[in-house]
Amino acid sequence: QVQLVESGGGLVQAGGSLKVSCAASGNIFSINVLGWYRQAPGKQRELVATITSDGTTNYADSVKGRFTISRDNAKNTVYLQMNSLKPEDTAVYYCNANGINGFYRAYWGQGTQVTVSS
């Protein structure tokens, strides 16, 4: 049983920074892709950033230059450092893992709320 647990969300003023983390647990030997998605009220869930096991990253255009995704393979943990936050970044942020132990099935965390006040 694989579980993803996010932490680190909260309330921050526009222009501020926040770092969220996601730890994967269970019978895990490797994770190919870890990523962050977000869903704002009334909107569809959207990709924020992904990182592969070799460190290749991909970002949504809306967060490029402001957000940084990283991972610690030894801890099966992925991080999202968010700088220069804007009110439009307000959303529930979900952690995603795919390619665990070579099997391509998506796992999701429960989500963590990030609220940016203007």
Contacts in CASP RR format, 6 or more apart in sequence:
PFRMAT RR
TARGET T0000
AUTHOR 0000-0000-0000
METHOD contacts of the structure
MODEL  1
QVQLVESGGGLVQAGGSLKVSCAASGNIFSINVLGWYRQAPGKQRELVAT
ITSDGTTNYADSVKGRFTISRDNAKNTVYLQMNSLKPEDTAVYYCNANGI
NGFYRAYWGQGTQVTVSS
1 26 0 8 1.000
1 27 0 8 1.000
2 24 0 8 1.000
2 25 0 8 1.000
2 26 0 8 1.000
2 27 0 8 1.000
2 28 0 8 1.000
2 97 0 8 1.000
2 100 0 8 1.000
2 107 0 8 1.000
3 24 0 8 1.000
3 25 0 8 1.000
3 26 0 8 1.000
3 107 0 8 1.000
3 109 0 8 1.000
4 22 0 8 1.000
4 23 0 8 1.000
4 24 0 8 1.000
4 95 0 8 1.000
4 96 0 8 1.000
4 97 0 8 1.000
4 107 0 8 1.000
4 108 0 8 1.000
4 109 0 8 1.000
4 110 0 8 1.000
5 22 0 8 1.000
5 23 0 8 1.000
5 25 0 8 1.000
5 109 0 8 1.000
5 110 0 8 1.000
6 20 0 8 1.000
6 21 0 8 1.000
6 22 0 8 1.000
6 93 0 8 1.000
6 94 0 8 1.000
6 95 0 8 1.000
6 109 0 8 1.000
6 110 0 8 1.000
6 111 0 8 1.000
6 112 0 8 1.000
7 20 0 8 1.000
7 21 0 8 1.000
7 22 0 8 1.000
7 23 0 8 1.000
7 112 0 8 1.000
8 18 0 8 1.000
8 19 0 8 1.000
8 20 0 8 1.000
8 21 0 8 1.000
8 112 0 8 1.000
9 18 0 8 1.000
9 20 0 8 1.000
9 93 0 8 1.000
9 112 0 8 1.000
9 113 0 8 1.000
9 114 0 8 1.000
10 18 0 8 1.000
10 112 0 8 1.000
10 113 0 8 1.000
10 114 0 8 1.000
10 115 0 8 1.000
11 115 0 8 1.000
11 116 0 8 1.000
11 117 0 8 1.000
12 18 0 8 1.000
12 85 0 8 1.000
12 114 0 8 1.000
12 115 0 8 1.000
12 116 0 8 1.000
12 117 0 8 1.000
13 85 0 8 1.000
13 116 0 8 1.000
13 117 0 8 1.000
14 85 0 8 1.000
14 86 0 8 1.000
14 87 0 8 1.000
14 116 0 8 1.000
14 117 0 8 1.000
14 118 0 8 1.000
15 83 0 8 1.000
15 84 0 8 1.000
15 85 0 8 1.000
15 86 0 8 1.000
15 116 0 8 1.000
16 83 0 8 1.000
16 84 0 8 1.000
16 85 0 8 1.000
16 116 0 8 1.000
17 81 0 8 1.000
17 82 0 8 1.000
17 83 0 8 1.000
17 84 0 8 1.000
17 85 0 8 1.000
18 82 0 8 1.000
18 85 0 8 1.000
18 114 0 8 1.000
19 79 0 8 1.000
19 80 0 8 1.000
19 81 0 8 1.000
19 82 0 8 1.000
20 36 0 8 1.000
20 79 0 8 1.000
20 80 0 8 1.000
20 82 0 8 1.000
20 93 0 8 1.000
20 112 0 8 1.000
20 114 0 8 1.000
21 77 0 8 1.000
21 78 0 8 1.000
21 79 0 8 1.000
21 80 0 8 1.000
22 34 0 8 1.000
22 36 0 8 1.000
22 77 0 8 1.000
22 78 0 8 1.000
22 79 0 8 1.000
22 95 0 8 1.000
22 109 0 8 1.000
23 75 0 8 1.000
23 76 0 8 1.000
23 77 0 8 1.000
24 31 0 8 1.000
24 34 0 8 1.000
24 76 0 8 1.000
24 77 0 8 1.000
24 78 0 8 1.000
24 97 0 8 1.000
24 100 0 8 1.000
24 107 0 8 1.000
25 76 0 8 1.000
27 101 0 8 1.000
28 76 0 8 1.000
28 100 0 8 1.000
28 101 0 8 1.000
29 101 0 8 1.000
30 53 0 8 1.000
30 99 0 8 1.000
30 100 0 8 1.000
30 101 0 8 1.000
30 102 0 8 1.000
31 53 0 8 1.000
31 73 0 8 1.000
31 76 0 8 1.000
31 97 0 8 1.000
31 98 0 8 1.000
31 99 0 8 1.000
31 100 0 8 1.000
32 52 0 8 1.000
32 53 0 8 1.000
32 98 0 8 1.000
32 99 0 8 1.000
32 100 0 8 1.000
32 102 0 8 1.000
32 104 0 8 1.000
33 50 0 8 1.000
33 51 0 8 1.000
33 52 0 8 1.000
33 53 0 8 1.000
33 96 0 8 1.000
33 97 0 8 1.000
33 98 0 8 1.000
33 99 0 8 1.000
34 50 0 8 1.000
34 51 0 8 1.000
34 69 0 8 1.000
34 71 0 8 1.000
34 78 0 8 1.000
34 95 0 8 1.000
34 96 0 8 1.000
34 97 0 8 1.000
35 48 0 8 1.000
35 49 0 8 1.000
35 50 0 8 1.000
35 51 0 8 1.000
35 69 0 8 1.000
35 78 0 8 1.000
35 95 0 8 1.000
35 96 0 8 1.000
35 97 0 8 1.000
36 48 0 8 1.000
36 49 0 8 1.000
36 50 0 8 1.000
36 69 0 8 1.000
36 78 0 8 1.000
36 80 0 8 1.000
36 93 0 8 1.000
36 94 0 8 1.000
36 95 0 8 1.000
36 96 0 8 1.000
37 45 0 8 1.000
37 46 0 8 1.000
37 47 0 8 1.000
37 48 0 8 1.000
37 93 0 8 1.000
37 94 0 8 1.000
37 96 0 8 1.000
38 45 0 8 1.000
38 46 0 8 1.000
38 48 0 8 1.000
38 89 0 8 1.000
38 91 0 8 1.000
38 92 0 8 1.000
38 93 0 8 1.000
38 94 0 8 1.000
38 114 0 8 1.000
39 45 0 8 1.000
39 46 0 8 1.000
39 91 0 8 1.000
39 92 0 8 1.000
39 94 0 8 1.000
40 88 0 8 1.000
40 90 0 8 1.000
40 91 0 8 1.000
40 92 0 8 1.000
43 91 0 8 1.000
45 94 0 8 1.000
46 60 0 8 1.000
47 58 0 8 1.000
47 60 0 8 1.000
48 59 0 8 1.000
48 60 0 8 1.000
48 63 0 8 1.000
48 67 0 8 1.000
48 69 0 8 1.000
48 80 0 8 1.000
48 93 0 8 1.000
49 57 0 8 1.000
49 58 0 8 1.000
49 59 0 8 1.000
49 60 0 8 1.000
49 63 0 8 1.000
49 67 0 8 1.000
49 69 0 8 1.000
49 80 0 8 1.000
50 57 0 8 1.000
50 58 0 8 1.000
50 69 0 8 1.000
50 96 0 8 1.000
51 57 0 8 1.000
51 58 0 8 1.000
51 69 0 8 1.000
51 70 0 8 1.000
51 71 0 8 1.000
51 78 0 8 1.000
53 73 0 8 1.000
55 71 0 8 1.000
57 69 0 8 1.000
59 65 0 8 1.000
59 67 0 8 1.000
59 69 0 8 1.000
62 88 0 8 1.000
63 82 0 8 1.000
63 89 0 8 1.000
66 82 0 8 1.000
66 83 0 8 1.000
66 84 0 8 1.000
66 85 0 8 1.000
67 80 0 8 1.000
67 81 0 8 1.000
67 82 0 8 1.000
67 83 0 8 1.000
68 80 0 8 1.000
68 81 0 8 1.000
68 83 0 8 1.000
69 78 0 8 1.000
69 79 0 8 1.000
69 80 0 8 1.000
69 81 0 8 1.000
70 78 0 8 1.000
70 79 0 8 1.000
70 81 0 8 1.000
71 77 0 8 1.000
71 78 0 8 1.000
71 79 0 8 1.000
72 78 0 8 1.000
72 79 0 8 1.000
78 95 0 8 1.000
78 97 0 8 1.000
80 93 0 8 1.000
82 89 0 8 1.000
82 114 0 8 1.000
85 114 0 8 1.000
85 116 0 8 1.000
86 116 0 8 1.000
87 116 0 8 1.000
87 117 0 8 1.000
87 118 0 8 1.000
88 116 0 8 1.000
89 114 0 8 1.000
89 116 0 8 1.000
90 114 0 8 1.000
90 115 0 8 1.000
90 116 0 8 1.000
91 113 0 8 1.000
91 114 0 8 1.000
92 111 0 8 1.000
92 112 0 8 1.000
92 113 0 8 1.000
92 114 0 8 1.000
93 111 0 8 1.000
93 112 0 8 1.000
93 113 0 8 1.000
93 114 0 8 1.000
94 108 0 8 1.000
94 109 0 8 1.000
94 110 0 8 1.000
94 111 0 8 1.000
95 108 0 8 1.000
95 109 0 8 1.000
95 111 0 8 1.000
96 106 0 8 1.000
96 107 0 8 1.000
96 108 0 8 1.000
96 109 0 8 1.000
97 106 0 8 1.000
97 107 0 8 1.000
98 104 0 8 1.000
98 105 0 8 1.000
98 106 0 8 1.000
98 107 0 8 1.000
99 105 0 8 1.000
100 107 0 8 1.000
END
